């Protein structure tokens, strides 16, 4: 598989949430360069070009990381902490896309440098709208750091 030119790294362990998110991004035209992984360990392997991603060009970073909070192996908070403490990766926008609206989770993510924290809407229409807006803002409107 070609892992070059990935624009969105999507990290989500829930198959149902992943399907809904990918469908919403697809309807907005943002999935042609999306790569989905199911846990934080795989996300770090992708970002650091390890394991099955060892052939990936380290200089090519995604434009956006959509990150779930609570996942097996390595949590979203751990991934966020590693990404935002790495000088080579910290400029990548990270958006937490999670069902947790707990104050301590939100505060911790912002302390670590998350760019946005979005609680997944329960209603599917609102979920589709939220995902479309995320894609539009981060992939079209927002200017990347150079």
N, C-alpha and C positions, 0 to 999 in steps of 0.2 A: 504494500500500500504506500502511496505517496503522502508523506506528512509535511511536504514543503508548502509554503504559502498559506498555512492555517491562520485564519484571521480570528476565529473564536475557539478558545479551548473551553469546553463545557464539561463541568465536573458534577455529576449527579448520580447517586446510587439507586434512586427509585426509578424503576423502569417506567411506571405510569407518568411520573413527573417529567422524565426525559422525553417520552413520546409527545406529550403535550407541548413541551417547550420547543422541541425540534419542529413540530408541526406549525407552531405559531411563528417561529423564525423563518420557516420555509415559506409560509404565506406572505411574509414581508420581504422575501428575497435574500435572506441572510444565511442560508445553510450551505451554499456551495463551497465554502471554505471553513466549515465547522468540523471540529473533531471532538467526539464525546468519549469521556472515560468515566469509569464507575466508582473511583475512589481517589483519595488524596495521594496515595503512593503512586498511582499511575499518572496523575497530574504532574507530580514532581519528576517522574521518569521522563515524561514528555518535555517538560521545560528544561531539564538538564541533559537531554539526549542520552538517556541511559536505557539499558535493556533493549526492548524491541524498537526503541527510538534512537538507537546509537548511531544510525546513519543520517539522522536529521541534522541539518545545518544549524549549529548553535547560535549563529548570528541572526537567524530568523525567529523572531518572537511573535506570538499572537498579538493582535491588536486589542484583544479583550479576553479576560478570564471570567466566566460565569461560574460561580462556586457555591455549592451547597455547604451548609454548616456542619451538620452531623452526618458523618460517613464512617465506614469501617476503615481499618488500617491506619490512615492518617486523616485527622479531622480537617474540616475547612479552615478552622482557626489556625491549625498548625501550618497548613499550606500558605495561608495569608501571611503568617509571621515570617516564614522562610522567604517568600517572594519579596515582601516589602523590606526585608533586611539585606537583600542581595543587591549590590549596586548595579548589576547587569540586568536585573529583572524589575526593580522597584518602580520603574516608570510605566509598566504595563498596568492599565486600569483593571481593577478587580472589583466585580460586583457580586456581593453575596445575594444569592437567590434562595431563600430558605423559608421554612414554615415557622421558624422560631421568632416570636416577637417579644422575647424575654429581654428586659432591660440590660442585665449583665452581659448577655451575648452581643447586643447591639453596641454597648459601650466598649467592650473589649475589641470588637472588630474595628471601630473607629480609632481606638488607641493604637492599633497595629497598622493603620493606614489604609483601610478599605476606602474605595472611591465612592461606593454607594451600597446601601443595605436595603434590600427589597424583600418584604414579606409576601410570600406567594398567596395570591388571592384564592379563596376556596371556590368561588364561582368561576366556571370555565370561560365565560365571556370576558370577565374582568381579567382573568389570567392571560388570555390571548391578547387583550389590549395592552396589558402591562409588558408582556414580552415584546410585542411590536414596538412599543415606545423605547424599551431598553435598546433594542437593535438599532432603531433610528437614531437615538441620541449618541450612543457610543460608537457606532460604525459610520455615521454620516456627519453629524453635527460637531462632535467633540474633536478637537485637534490634538494629535499625539505629541508627546514630548520628543524632541529631536536630539 
